[in-house]
Amino acid sequence: MPKSKVRKKTDYTINTASRTPVKVKAGPSGLWYQIVMFGLMLIGLVWLMVYYLGASTAKYSALDWMTSLGPWNMLIGFGFMVVGLLMTMGWR
């Protein structure tokens, strides 16, 4: 059986310019960003807790508006939490 030709491999050289560190121009997030981020997550959690513990039993007339929202309460509560979690991607 005939032997195939052996190809010469080219040496891979690392481009030294691509290995230089790049300075990040943006500084850390402000305190207000962290307060809003954690606040939104807590508001969502509190919303769901109030709905489950208070509004679902409909004992209190002050929470009738929340009872009338029905399953939309889940979307509202989780919506607040998701927005807070999405903000964590921009947190430095």
PDB file of N, CA, C and O in Angstrom:
ATOM      1  N   MET A   1       0.849  -1.165   0.000  1.00  0.00           N
ATOM      2  CA  MET A   1       0.000   0.000   0.000  1.00  0.00           C
ATOM      3  C   MET A   1       0.898   1.232   0.000  1.00  0.00           C
ATOM      4  O   MET A   1       1.868   1.289   0.755  1.00  0.00           O
ATOM      5  N   PRO A   2       0.582   2.224  -0.845  1.00  0.00           N
ATOM      6  CA  PRO A   2       1.432   3.411  -0.895  1.00  0.00           C
ATOM      7  C   PRO A   2       1.271   4.264   0.349  1.00  0.00           C
ATOM      8  O   PRO A   2       0.187   4.368   0.924  1.00  0.00           O
ATOM      9  N   LYS A   3       2.349   4.854   0.737  1.00  0.00           N
ATOM     10  CA  LYS A   3       2.351   5.697   1.923  1.00  0.00           C
ATOM     11  C   LYS A   3       2.009   7.124   1.515  1.00  0.00           C
ATOM     12  O   LYS A   3       2.492   7.625   0.499  1.00  0.00           O
ATOM     13  N   SER A   4       1.151   7.785   2.339  1.00  0.00           N
ATOM     14  CA  SER A   4       0.777   9.158   2.022  1.00  0.00           C
ATOM     15  C   SER A   4       1.899  10.108   2.385  1.00  0.00           C
ATOM     16  O   SER A   4       2.766   9.804   3.205  1.00  0.00           O
ATOM     17  N   LYS A   5       1.856  11.269   1.748  1.00  0.00           N
ATOM     18  CA  LYS A   5       2.882  12.263   2.024  1.00  0.00           C
ATOM     19  C   LYS A   5       2.671  12.868   3.401  1.00  0.00           C
ATOM     20  O   LYS A   5       1.537  13.113   3.814  1.00  0.00           O
ATOM     21  N   VAL A   6       3.730  13.101   4.087  1.00  0.00           N
ATOM     22  CA  VAL A   6       3.674  13.714   5.406  1.00  0.00           C
ATOM     23  C   VAL A   6       3.749  15.216   5.217  1.00  0.00           C
ATOM     24  O   VAL A   6       4.706  15.738   4.645  1.00  0.00           O
ATOM     25  N   ARG A   7       2.728  15.904   5.704  1.00  0.00           N
ATOM     26  CA  ARG A   7       2.720  17.361   5.579  1.00  0.00           C
ATOM     27  C   ARG A   7       3.469  17.984   6.741  1.00  0.00           C
ATOM     28  O   ARG A   7       3.412  17.519   7.880  1.00  0.00           O
ATOM     29  N   LYS A   8       4.156  19.027   6.418  1.00  0.00           N
ATOM     30  CA  LYS A   8       4.895  19.719   7.454  1.00  0.00           C
ATOM     31  C   LYS A   8       3.946  20.669   8.181  1.00  0.00           C
ATOM     32  O   LYS A   8       3.282  21.491   7.549  1.00  0.00           O
ATOM     33  N   LYS A   9       3.884  20.561   9.481  1.00  0.00           N
ATOM     34  CA  LYS A   9       3.016  21.420  10.276  1.00  0.00           C
ATOM     35  C   LYS A   9       3.702  22.750  10.513  1.00  0.00           C
ATOM     36  O   LYS A   9       4.899  22.815  10.791  1.00  0.00           O
ATOM     37  N   THR A  10       2.913  23.811  10.396  1.00  0.00           N
ATOM     38  CA  THR A  10       3.479  25.121  10.691  1.00  0.00           C
ATOM     39  C   THR A  10       3.453  25.354  12.191  1.00  0.00           C
ATOM     40  O   THR A  10       2.502  24.972  12.873  1.00  0.00           O
ATOM     41  N   ASP A  11       4.481  25.969  12.689  1.00  0.00           N
ATOM     42  CA  ASP A  11       4.555  26.258  14.117  1.00  0.00           C
ATOM     43  C   ASP A  11       3.575  27.372  14.460  1.00  0.00           C
ATOM     44  O   ASP A  11       3.479  28.376  13.754  1.00  0.00           O
ATOM     45  N   TYR A  12       2.869  27.180  15.528  1.00  0.00           N
ATOM     46  CA  TYR A  12       1.924  28.204  15.975  1.00  0.00           C
ATOM     47  C   TYR A  12       2.641  29.128  16.937  1.00  0.00           C
ATOM     48  O   TYR A  12       3.182  28.691  17.953  1.00  0.00           O
ATOM     49  N   THR A  13       2.640  30.396  16.608  1.00  0.00           N
ATOM     50  CA  THR A  13       3.258  31.371  17.496  1.00  0.00           C
ATOM     51  C   THR A  13       2.175  32.222  18.131  1.00  0.00           C
ATOM     52  O   THR A  13       1.219  32.632  17.473  1.00  0.00           O
ATOM     53  N   ILE A  14       2.335  32.473  19.382  1.00  0.00           N
ATOM     54  CA  ILE A  14       1.356  33.269  20.112  1.00  0.00           C
ATOM     55  C   ILE A  14       1.624  34.736  19.832  1.00  0.00           C
ATOM     56  O   ILE A  14       2.753  35.213  19.944  1.00  0.00           O
ATOM     57  N   ASN A  15       0.579  35.428  19.472  1.00  0.00           N
ATOM     58  CA  ASN A  15       0.688  36.856  19.223  1.00  0.00           C
ATOM     59  C   ASN A  15       0.825  37.559  20.572  1.00  0.00           C
ATOM     60  O   ASN A  15      -0.103  37.534  21.381  1.00  0.00           O
ATOM     61  N   THR A  16       1.947  38.170  20.811  1.00  0.00           N
ATOM     62  CA  THR A  16       2.192  38.783  22.115  1.00  0.00           C
ATOM     63  C   THR A  16       1.318  40.004  22.350  1.00  0.00           C
ATOM     64  O   THR A  16       1.068  40.368  23.500  1.00  0.00           O
ATOM     65  N   ALA A  17       0.852  40.642  21.291  1.00  0.00           N
ATOM     66  CA  ALA A  17       0.019  41.827  21.459  1.00  0.00           C
ATOM     67  C   ALA A  17      -1.337  41.469  22.043  1.00  0.00           C
ATOM     68  O   ALA A  17      -1.937  42.290  22.737  1.00  0.00           O
ATOM     69  N   SER A  18      -1.837  40.261  21.780  1.00  0.00           N
ATOM     70  CA  SER A  18      -3.150  39.880  22.289  1.00  0.00           C
ATOM     71  C   SER A  18      -3.100  39.467  23.756  1.00  0.00           C
ATOM     72  O   SER A  18      -4.144  39.324  24.393  1.00  0.00           O
ATOM     73  N   ARG A  19      -1.912  39.277  24.292  1.00  0.00           N
ATOM     74  CA  ARG A  19      -1.797  38.825  25.672  1.00  0.00           C
ATOM     75  C   ARG A  19      -1.595  39.966  26.654  1.00  0.00           C
ATOM     76  O   ARG A  19      -1.456  39.730  27.854  1.00  0.00           O
ATOM     77  N   THR A  20      -1.577  41.176  26.172  1.00  0.00           N
ATOM     78  CA  THR A  20      -1.385  42.292  27.085  1.00  0.00           C
ATOM     79  C   THR A  20      -2.687  42.583  27.821  1.00  0.00           C
ATOM     80  O   THR A  20      -3.757  42.563  27.213  1.00  0.00           O
ATOM     81  N   PRO A  21      -2.609  42.852  29.112  1.00  0.00           N
ATOM     82  CA  PRO A  21      -3.838  43.130  29.866  1.00  0.00           C
ATOM     83  C   PRO A  21      -4.468  44.446  29.435  1.00  0.00           C
ATOM     84  O   PRO A  21      -3.781  45.398  29.065  1.00  0.00           O
ATOM     85  N   VAL A  22      -5.774  44.471  29.492  1.00  0.00           N
ATOM     86  CA  VAL A  22      -6.537  45.655  29.108  1.00  0.00           C
ATOM     87  C   VAL A  22      -7.143  46.249  30.368  1.00  0.00           C
ATOM     88  O   VAL A  22      -7.710  45.529  31.189  1.00  0.00           O
ATOM     89  N   LYS A  23      -7.024  47.551  30.520  1.00  0.00           N
ATOM     90  CA  LYS A  23      -7.601  48.204  31.687  1.00  0.00           C
ATOM     91  C   LYS A  23      -9.105  48.336  31.512  1.00  0.00           C
ATOM     92  O   LYS A  23      -9.596  48.658  30.430  1.00  0.00           O
ATOM     93  N   VAL A  24      -9.816  48.086  32.585  1.00  0.00           N
ATOM     94  CA  VAL A  24     -11.249  48.287  32.594  1.00  0.00           C
ATOM     95  C   VAL A  24     -11.505  49.729  32.990  1.00  0.00           C
ATOM     96  O   VAL A  24     -11.043  50.186  34.036  1.00  0.00           O
ATOM     97  N   LYS A  25     -12.238  50.440  32.156  1.00  0.00           N
ATOM     98  CA  LYS A  25     -12.429  51.867  32.390  1.00  0.00           C
ATOM     99  C   LYS A  25     -13.520  52.152  33.415  1.00  0.00           C
ATOM    100  O   LYS A  25     -13.488  53.184  34.085  1.00  0.00           O
ATOM    101  N   ALA A  26     -14.473  51.257  33.538  1.00  0.00           N
ATOM    102  CA  ALA A  26     -15.593  51.507  34.441  1.00  0.00           C
ATOM    103  C   ALA A  26     -15.212  51.123  35.868  1.00  0.00           C
ATOM    104  O   ALA A  26     -14.555  50.107  36.096  1.00  0.00           O
ATOM    105  N   GLY A  27     -15.624  51.931  36.800  1.00  0.00           N
ATOM    106  CA  GLY A  27     -15.358  51.660  38.202  1.00  0.00           C
ATOM    107  C   GLY A  27     -16.448  50.787  38.805  1.00  0.00           C
ATOM    108  O   GLY A  27     -17.311  50.279  38.089  1.00  0.00           O
ATOM    109  N   PRO A  28     -16.410  50.618  40.097  1.00  0.00           N
ATOM    110  CA  PRO A  28     -17.432  49.798  40.750  1.00  0.00           C
ATOM    111  C   PRO A  28     -18.802  50.472  40.705  1.00  0.00           C
ATOM    112  O   PRO A  28     -18.914  51.691  40.580  1.00  0.00           O
ATOM    113  N   SER A  29     -19.825  49.651  40.809  1.00  0.00           N
ATOM    114  CA  SER A  29     -21.181  50.177  40.807  1.00  0.00           C
ATOM    115  C   SER A  29     -21.417  51.026  42.051  1.00  0.00           C
ATOM    116  O   SER A  29     -20.824  50.799  43.105  1.00  0.00           O
ATOM    117  N   GLY A  30     -22.274  51.980  41.901  1.00  0.00           N
ATOM    118  CA  GLY A  30     -22.585  52.839  43.027  1.00  0.00           C
ATOM    119  C   GLY A  30     -23.440  52.142  44.068  1.00  0.00           C
ATOM    120  O   GLY A  30     -24.017  51.083  43.823  1.00  0.00           O
ATOM    121  N   LEU A  31     -23.506  52.752  45.214  1.00  0.00           N
ATOM    122  CA  LEU A  31     -24.295  52.187  46.303  1.00  0.00           C
ATOM    123  C   LEU A  31     -25.776  52.154  45.946  1.00  0.00           C
ATOM    124  O   LEU A  31     -26.492  51.232  46.337  1.00  0.00           O
ATOM    125  N   TRP A  32     -26.241  53.170  45.197  1.00  0.00           N
ATOM    126  CA  TRP A  32     -27.651  53.215  44.820  1.00  0.00           C
ATOM    127  C   TRP A  32     -28.020  52.027  43.933  1.00  0.00           C
ATOM    128  O   TRP A  32     -29.143  51.529  44.009  1.00  0.00           O
ATOM    129  N   TYR A  33     -27.090  51.567  43.091  1.00  0.00           N
ATOM    130  CA  TYR A  33     -27.346  50.433  42.200  1.00  0.00           C
ATOM    131  C   TYR A  33     -27.570  49.169  43.030  1.00  0.00           C
ATOM    132  O   TYR A  33     -28.481  48.391  42.748  1.00  0.00           O
ATOM    133  N   GLN A  34     -26.752  48.970  44.035  1.00  0.00           N
ATOM    134  CA  GLN A  34     -26.890  47.794  44.886  1.00  0.00           C
ATOM    135  C   GLN A  34     -28.171  47.856  45.698  1.00  0.00           C
ATOM    136  O   GLN A  34     -28.831  46.835  45.891  1.00  0.00           O
ATOM    137  N   ILE A  35     -28.531  49.043  46.177  1.00  0.00           N
ATOM    138  CA  ILE A  35     -29.756  49.188  46.955  1.00  0.00           C
ATOM    139  C   ILE A  35     -30.974  48.866  46.102  1.00  0.00           C
ATOM    140  O   ILE A  35     -31.877  48.156  46.546  1.00  0.00           O
ATOM    141  N   VAL A  36     -31.001  49.384  44.881  1.00  0.00           N
ATOM    142  CA  VAL A  36     -32.129  49.115  43.982  1.00  0.00           C
ATOM    143  C   VAL A  36     -32.188  47.635  43.622  1.00  0.00           C
ATOM    144  O   VAL A  36     -33.266  47.042  43.599  1.00  0.00           O
ATOM    145  N   MET A  37     -31.026  47.037  43.341  1.00  0.00           N
ATOM    146  CA  MET A  37     -30.967  45.632  42.942  1.00  0.00           C
ATOM    147  C   MET A  37     -31.491  44.713  44.048  1.00  0.00           C
ATOM    148  O   MET A  37     -32.371  43.885  43.815  1.00  0.00           O
ATOM    149  N   PHE A  38     -30.947  44.868  45.238  1.00  0.00           N
ATOM    150  CA  PHE A  38     -31.405  44.024  46.343  1.00  0.00           C
ATOM    151  C   PHE A  38     -32.821  44.393  46.776  1.00  0.00           C
ATOM    152  O   PHE A  38     -33.579  43.530  47.220  1.00  0.00           O
ATOM    153  N   GLY A  39     -33.180  45.664  46.650  1.00  0.00           N
ATOM    154  CA  GLY A  39     -34.530  46.094  46.989  1.00  0.00           C
ATOM    155  C   GLY A  39     -35.579  45.449  46.106  1.00  0.00           C
ATOM    156  O   GLY A  39     -36.625  45.024  46.596  1.00  0.00           O
ATOM    157  N   LEU A  40     -35.312  45.371  44.800  1.00  0.00           N
ATOM    158  CA  LEU A  40     -36.263  44.732  43.889  1.00  0.00           C
ATOM    159  C   LEU A  40     -36.437  43.254  44.209  1.00  0.00           C
ATOM    160  O   LEU A  40     -37.549  42.729  44.160  1.00  0.00           O
ATOM    161  N   MET A  41     -35.342  42.590  44.534  1.00  0.00           N
ATOM    162  CA  MET A  41     -35.455  41.169  44.887  1.00  0.00           C
ATOM    163  C   MET A  41     -36.258  40.992  46.169  1.00  0.00           C
ATOM    164  O   MET A  41     -37.064  40.068  46.269  1.00  0.00           O
ATOM    165  N   LEU A  42     -36.049  41.861  47.145  1.00  0.00           N
ATOM    166  CA  LEU A  42     -36.793  41.767  48.394  1.00  0.00           C
ATOM    167  C   LEU A  42     -38.260  42.137  48.219  1.00  0.00           C
ATOM    168  O   LEU A  42     -39.128  41.521  48.837  1.00  0.00           O
ATOM    169  N   ILE A  43     -38.552  43.143  47.379  1.00  0.00           N
ATOM    170  CA  ILE A  43     -39.944  43.521  47.117  1.00  0.00           C
ATOM    171  C   ILE A  43     -40.686  42.349  46.495  1.00  0.00           C
ATOM    172  O   ILE A  43     -41.827  42.069  46.864  1.00  0.00           O
ATOM    173  N   GLY A  44     -40.049  41.662  45.552  1.00  0.00           N
ATOM    174  CA  GLY A  44     -40.677  40.490  44.944  1.00  0.00           C
ATOM    175  C   GLY A  44     -40.943  39.391  45.950  1.00  0.00           C
ATOM    176  O   GLY A  44     -42.003  38.764  45.931  1.00  0.00           O
ATOM    177  N   LEU A  45     -39.986  39.158  46.825  1.00  0.00           N
ATOM    178  CA  LEU A  45     -40.156  38.128  47.847  1.00  0.00           C
ATOM    179  C   LEU A  45     -41.273  38.503  48.818  1.00  0.00           C
ATOM    180  O   LEU A  45     -42.112  37.667  49.154  1.00  0.00           O
ATOM    181  N   VAL A  46     -41.283  39.747  49.266  1.00  0.00           N
ATOM    182  CA  VAL A  46     -42.321  40.200  50.197  1.00  0.00           C
ATOM    183  C   VAL A  46     -43.695  40.155  49.527  1.00  0.00           C
ATOM    184  O   VAL A  46     -44.683  39.792  50.165  1.00  0.00           O
ATOM    185  N   TRP A  47     -43.763  40.524  48.238  1.00  0.00           N
ATOM    186  CA  TRP A  47     -45.034  40.489  47.508  1.00  0.00           C
ATOM    187  C   TRP A  47     -45.609  39.073  47.514  1.00  0.00           C
ATOM    188  O   TRP A  47     -46.794  38.879  47.785  1.00  0.00           O
ATOM    189  N   LEU A  48     -44.762  38.087  47.214  1.00  0.00           N
ATOM    190  CA  LEU A  48     -45.241  36.707  47.184  1.00  0.00           C
ATOM    191  C   LEU A  48     -45.620  36.207  48.575  1.00  0.00           C
ATOM    192  O   LEU A  48     -46.590  35.465  48.725  1.00  0.00           O
ATOM    193  N   MET A  49     -44.863  36.608  49.585  1.00  0.00           N
ATOM    194  CA  MET A  49     -45.193  36.188  50.948  1.00  0.00           C
ATOM    195  C   MET A  49     -46.519  36.772  51.402  1.00  0.00           C
ATOM    196  O   MET A  49     -47.332  36.076  52.011  1.00  0.00           O
ATOM    197  N   VAL A  50     -46.741  38.044  51.112  1.00  0.00           N
ATOM    198  CA  VAL A  50     -48.006  38.673  51.496  1.00  0.00           C
ATOM    199  C   VAL A  50     -49.163  38.028  50.758  1.00  0.00           C
ATOM    200  O   VAL A  50     -50.233  37.820  51.332  1.00  0.00           O
ATOM    201  N   TYR A  51     -48.956  37.711  49.496  1.00  0.00           N
ATOM    202  CA  TYR A  51     -50.025  37.064  48.721  1.00  0.00           C
ATOM    203  C   TYR A  51     -50.367  35.695  49.289  1.00  0.00           C
ATOM    204  O   TYR A  51     -51.539  35.368  49.477  1.00  0.00           O
ATOM    205  N   TYR A  52     -49.341  34.898  49.562  1.00  0.00           N
ATOM    206  CA  TYR A  52     -49.604  33.554  50.080  1.00  0.00           C
ATOM    207  C   TYR A  52     -50.181  33.568  51.485  1.00  0.00           C
ATOM    208  O   TYR A  52     -51.112  32.820  51.780  1.00  0.00           O
ATOM    209  N   LEU A  53     -49.636  34.414  52.355  1.00  0.00           N
ATOM    210  CA  LEU A  53     -50.051  34.370  53.750  1.00  0.00           C
ATOM    211  C   LEU A  53     -51.274  35.214  54.056  1.00  0.00           C
ATOM    212  O   LEU A  53     -52.070  34.849  54.921  1.00  0.00           O
ATOM    213  N   GLY A  54     -51.442  36.335  53.367  1.00  0.00           N
ATOM    214  CA  GLY A  54     -52.526  37.231  53.724  1.00  0.00           C
ATOM    215  C   GLY A  54     -53.641  37.299  52.721  1.00  0.00           C
ATOM    216  O   GLY A  54     -54.808  37.142  53.081  1.00  0.00           O
ATOM    217  N   ALA A  55     -53.312  37.528  51.475  1.00  0.00           N
ATOM    218  CA  ALA A  55     -54.345  37.781  50.483  1.00  0.00           C
ATOM    219  C   ALA A  55     -55.036  36.517  50.011  1.00  0.00           C
ATOM    220  O   ALA A  55     -56.187  36.573  49.579  1.00  0.00           O
ATOM    221  N   SER A  56     -54.367  35.385  50.084  1.00  0.00           N
ATOM    222  CA  SER A  56     -54.997  34.162  49.590  1.00  0.00           C
ATOM    223  C   SER A  56     -56.130  33.701  50.498  1.00  0.00           C
ATOM    224  O   SER A  56     -57.043  33.012  50.042  1.00  0.00           O
ATOM    225  N   THR A  57     -56.085  34.075  51.790  1.00  0.00           N
ATOM    226  CA  THR A  57     -57.166  33.692  52.691  1.00  0.00           C
ATOM    227  C   THR A  57     -58.315  34.689  52.658  1.00  0.00           C
ATOM    228  O   THR A  57     -59.425  34.364  53.081  1.00  0.00           O
ATOM    229  N   ALA A  58     -58.068  35.889  52.167  1.00  0.00           N
ATOM    230  CA  ALA A  58     -59.073  36.955  52.017  1.00  0.00           C
ATOM    231  C   ALA A  58     -59.748  37.316  53.333  1.00  0.00           C
ATOM    232  O   ALA A  58     -60.935  37.645  53.353  1.00  0.00           O
ATOM    233  N   LYS A  59     -59.000  37.258  54.435  1.00  0.00           N
ATOM    234  CA  LYS A  59     -59.535  37.650  55.732  1.00  0.00           C
ATOM    235  C   LYS A  59     -59.552  39.161  55.877  1.00  0.00           C
ATOM    236  O   LYS A  59     -60.441  39.733  56.509  1.00  0.00           O
ATOM    237  N   TYR A  60     -58.557  39.792  55.283  1.00  0.00           N
ATOM    238  CA  TYR A  60     -58.390  41.227  55.480  1.00  0.00           C
ATOM    239  C   TYR A  60     -58.961  41.987  54.295  1.00  0.00           C
ATOM    240  O   TYR A  60     -58.665  41.684  53.139  1.00  0.00           O
ATOM    241  N   SER A  61     -59.787  42.983  54.606  1.00  0.00           N
ATOM    242  CA  SER A  61     -60.370  43.762  53.517  1.00  0.00           C
ATOM    243  C   SER A  61     -59.342  44.689  52.877  1.00  0.00           C
ATOM    244  O   SER A  61     -59.556  45.181  51.770  1.00  0.00           O
ATOM    245  N   ALA A  62     -58.219  44.931  53.572  1.00  0.00           N
ATOM    246  CA  ALA A  62     -57.187  45.796  53.020  1.00  0.00           C
ATOM    247  C   ALA A  62     -56.453  45.113  51.861  1.00  0.00           C
ATOM    248  O   ALA A  62     -55.825  45.788  51.045  1.00  0.00           O
ATOM    249  N   LEU A  63     -56.528  43.787  51.785  1.00  0.00           N
ATOM    250  CA  LEU A  63     -55.827  43.059  50.726  1.00  0.00           C
ATOM    251  C   LEU A  63     -56.780  42.518  49.662  1.00  0.00           C
ATOM    252  O   LEU A  63     -56.414  41.617  48.906  1.00  0.00           O
ATOM    253  N   ASP A  64     -57.990  43.056  49.597  1.00  0.00           N
ATOM    254  CA  ASP A  64     -58.934  42.586  48.578  1.00  0.00           C
ATOM    255  C   ASP A  64     -58.434  42.882  47.171  1.00  0.00           C
ATOM    256  O   ASP A  64     -58.679  42.103  46.251  1.00  0.00           O
ATOM    257  N   TRP A  65     -57.742  43.990  46.998  1.00  0.00           N
ATOM    258  CA  TRP A  65     -57.229  44.325  45.670  1.00  0.00           C
ATOM    259  C   TRP A  65     -56.190  43.308  45.214  1.00  0.00           C
ATOM    260  O   TRP A  65     -56.065  43.025  44.023  1.00  0.00           O
ATOM    261  N   MET A  66     -55.444  42.759  46.176  1.00  0.00           N
ATOM    262  CA  MET A  66     -54.448  41.762  45.817  1.00  0.00           C
ATOM    263  C   MET A  66     -55.118  40.430  45.499  1.00  0.00           C
ATOM    264  O   MET A  66     -54.664  39.696  44.620  1.00  0.00           O
ATOM    265  N   THR A  67     -56.187  40.122  46.205  1.00  0.00           N
ATOM    266  CA  THR A  67     -56.931  38.899  45.931  1.00  0.00           C
ATOM    267  C   THR A  67     -57.559  38.958  44.548  1.00  0.00           C
ATOM    268  O   THR A  67     -57.634  37.944  43.853  1.00  0.00           O
ATOM    269  N   SER A  68     -58.010  40.134  44.148  1.00  0.00           N
ATOM    270  CA  SER A  68     -58.652  40.257  42.841  1.00  0.00           C
ATOM    271  C   SER A  68     -57.656  40.083  41.694  1.00  0.00           C
ATOM    272  O   SER A  68     -58.058  39.774  40.572  1.00  0.00           O
ATOM    273  N   LEU A  69     -56.368  40.278  41.958  1.00  0.00           N
ATOM    274  CA  LEU A  69     -55.365  40.060  40.912  1.00  0.00           C
ATOM    275  C   LEU A  69     -55.183  38.575  40.599  1.00  0.00           C
ATOM    276  O   LEU A  69     -54.795  38.210  39.489  1.00  0.00           O
ATOM    277  N   GLY A  70     -55.459  37.737  41.569  1.00  0.00           N
ATOM    278  CA  GLY A  70     -55.381  36.294  41.360  1.00  0.00           C
ATOM    279  C   GLY A  70     -53.979  35.824  41.005  1.00  0.00           C
ATOM    280  O   GLY A  70     -53.009  36.172  41.678  1.00  0.00           O
ATOM    281  N   PRO A  71     -53.876  35.027  39.936  1.00  0.00           N
ATOM    282  CA  PRO A  71     -52.562  34.477  39.577  1.00  0.00           C
ATOM    283  C   PRO A  71     -51.573  35.515  39.035  1.00  0.00           C
ATOM    284  O   PRO A  71     -50.390  35.210  38.883  1.00  0.00           O
ATOM    285  N   TRP A  72     -52.031  36.717  38.746  1.00  0.00           N
ATOM    286  CA  TRP A  72     -51.119  37.759  38.293  1.00  0.00           C
ATOM    287  C   TRP A  72     -50.127  38.143  39.392  1.00  0.00           C
ATOM    288  O   TRP A  72     -49.071  38.709  39.109  1.00  0.00           O
ATOM    289  N   ASN A  73     -50.465  37.837  40.633  1.00  0.00           N
ATOM    290  CA  ASN A  73     -49.544  38.113  41.736  1.00  0.00           C
ATOM    291  C   ASN A  73     -48.227  37.359  41.565  1.00  0.00           C
ATOM    292  O   ASN A  73     -47.165  37.871  41.921  1.00  0.00           O
ATOM    293  N   MET A  74     -48.295  36.156  41.025  1.00  0.00           N
ATOM    294  CA  MET A  74     -47.075  35.383  40.794  1.00  0.00           C
ATOM    295  C   MET A  74     -46.185  36.090  39.774  1.00  0.00           C
ATOM    296  O   MET A  74     -44.970  36.174  39.955  1.00  0.00           O
ATOM    297  N   LEU A  75     -46.789  36.594  38.710  1.00  0.00           N
ATOM    298  CA  LEU A  75     -46.021  37.295  37.686  1.00  0.00           C
ATOM    299  C   LEU A  75     -45.408  38.578  38.244  1.00  0.00           C
ATOM    300  O   LEU A  75     -44.259  38.903  37.945  1.00  0.00           O
ATOM    301  N   ILE A  76     -46.163  39.292  39.043  1.00  0.00           N
ATOM    302  CA  ILE A  76     -45.660  40.540  39.614  1.00  0.00           C
ATOM    303  C   ILE A  76     -44.497  40.266  40.567  1.00  0.00           C
ATOM    304  O   ILE A  76     -43.457  40.918  40.478  1.00  0.00           O
ATOM    305  N   GLY A  77     -44.668  39.311  41.472  1.00  0.00           N
ATOM    306  CA  GLY A  77     -43.618  38.981  42.438  1.00  0.00           C
ATOM    307  C   GLY A  77     -42.354  38.471  41.773  1.00  0.00           C
ATOM    308  O   GLY A  77     -41.253  38.935  42.071  1.00  0.00           O
ATOM    309  N   PHE A  78     -42.518  37.511  40.869  1.00  0.00           N
ATOM    310  CA  PHE A  78     -41.347  36.984  40.181  1.00  0.00           C
ATOM    311  C   PHE A  78     -40.763  38.011  39.222  1.00  0.00           C
ATOM    312  O   PHE A  78     -39.559  37.996  38.966  1.00  0.00           O
ATOM    313  N   GLY A  79     -41.585  38.895  38.693  1.00  0.00           N
ATOM    314  CA  GLY A  79     -41.080  39.957  37.821  1.00  0.00           C
ATOM    315  C   GLY A  79     -40.118  40.865  38.553  1.00  0.00           C
ATOM    316  O   GLY A  79     -39.051  41.191  38.033  1.00  0.00           O
ATOM    317  N   PHE A  80     -40.484  41.280  39.762  1.00  0.00           N
ATOM    318  CA  PHE A  80     -39.580  42.101  40.565  1.00  0.00           C
ATOM    319  C   PHE A  80     -38.265  41.364  40.821  1.00  0.00           C
ATOM    320  O   PHE A  80     -37.188  41.948  40.707  1.00  0.00           O
ATOM    321  N   MET A  81     -38.362  40.079  41.166  1.00  0.00           N
ATOM    322  CA  MET A  81     -37.150  39.326  41.474  1.00  0.00           C
ATOM    323  C   MET A  81     -36.279  39.120  40.240  1.00  0.00           C
ATOM    324  O   MET A  81     -35.053  39.180  40.338  1.00  0.00           O
ATOM    325  N   VAL A  82     -36.887  38.879  39.087  1.00  0.00           N
ATOM    326  CA  VAL A  82     -36.111  38.671  37.866  1.00  0.00           C
ATOM    327  C   VAL A  82     -35.394  39.954  37.454  1.00  0.00           C
ATOM    328  O   VAL A  82     -34.241  39.911  37.023  1.00  0.00           O
ATOM    329  N   VAL A  83     -36.070  41.091  37.585  1.00  0.00           N
ATOM    330  CA  VAL A  83     -35.414  42.358  37.252  1.00  0.00           C
ATOM    331  C   VAL A  83     -34.224  42.587  38.179  1.00  0.00           C
ATOM    332  O   VAL A  83     -33.171  43.040  37.732  1.00  0.00           O
ATOM    333  N   GLY A  84     -34.382  42.281  39.457  1.00  0.00           N
ATOM    334  CA  GLY A  84     -33.262  42.397  40.396  1.00  0.00           C
ATOM    335  C   GLY A  84     -32.127  41.452  40.050  1.00  0.00           C
ATOM    336  O   GLY A  84     -30.957  41.823  40.150  1.00  0.00           O
ATOM    337  N   LEU A  85     -32.459  40.233  39.642  1.00  0.00           N
ATOM    338  CA  LEU A  85     -31.416  39.280  39.263  1.00  0.00           C
ATOM    339  C   LEU A  85     -30.730  39.684  37.966  1.00  0.00           C
ATOM    340  O   LEU A  85     -29.528  39.469  37.814  1.00  0.00           O
ATOM    341  N   LEU A  86     -31.469  40.261  37.031  1.00  0.00           N
ATOM    342  CA  LEU A  86     -30.850  40.740  35.801  1.00  0.00           C
ATOM    343  C   LEU A  86     -29.900  41.899  36.079  1.00  0.00           C
ATOM    344  O   LEU A  86     -28.905  42.076  35.377  1.00  0.00           O
ATOM    345  N   MET A  87     -30.210  42.683  37.102  1.00  0.00           N
ATOM    346  CA  MET A  87     -29.322  43.782  37.452  1.00  0.00           C
ATOM    347  C   MET A  87     -27.990  43.278  38.001  1.00  0.00           C
ATOM    348  O   MET A  87     -26.994  43.998  37.940  1.00  0.00           O
ATOM    349  N   THR A  88     -27.952  42.050  38.537  1.00  0.00           N
ATOM    350  CA  THR A  88     -26.701  41.529  39.069  1.00  0.00           C
ATOM    351  C   THR A  88     -25.655  41.335  37.973  1.00  0.00           C
ATOM    352  O   THR A  88     -24.458  41.298  38.258  1.00  0.00           O
ATOM    353  N   MET A  89     -26.101  41.212  36.719  1.00  0.00           N
ATOM    354  CA  MET A  89     -25.128  41.059  35.628  1.00  0.00           C
ATOM    355  C   MET A  89     -24.367  42.349  35.357  1.00  0.00           C
ATOM    356  O   MET A  89     -23.267  42.311  34.805  1.00  0.00           O
ATOM    357  N   GLY A  90     -24.931  43.484  35.733  1.00  0.00           N
ATOM    358  CA  GLY A  90     -24.244  44.748  35.538  1.00  0.00           C
ATOM    359  C   GLY A  90     -23.526  45.235  36.783  1.00  0.00           C
ATOM    360  O   GLY A  90     -22.933  46.314  36.787  1.00  0.00           O
ATOM    361  N   TRP A  91     -23.581  44.444  37.831  1.00  0.00           N
ATOM    362  CA  TRP A  91     -22.983  44.837  39.114  1.00  0.00           C
ATOM    363  C   TRP A  91     -21.472  44.608  39.049  1.00  0.00           C
ATOM    364  O   TRP A  91     -21.009  43.518  38.712  1.00  0.00           O
ATOM    365  N   ARG A  92     -20.724  45.645  39.375  1.00  0.00           N
ATOM    366  CA  ARG A  92     -19.257  45.535  39.385  1.00  0.00           C
ATOM    367  C   ARG A  92     -18.729  45.762  40.772  1.00  0.00           C
ATOM    368  O   ARG A  92     -17.519  45.711  40.988  1.00  0.00           O
TER     369      ARG A  92
END
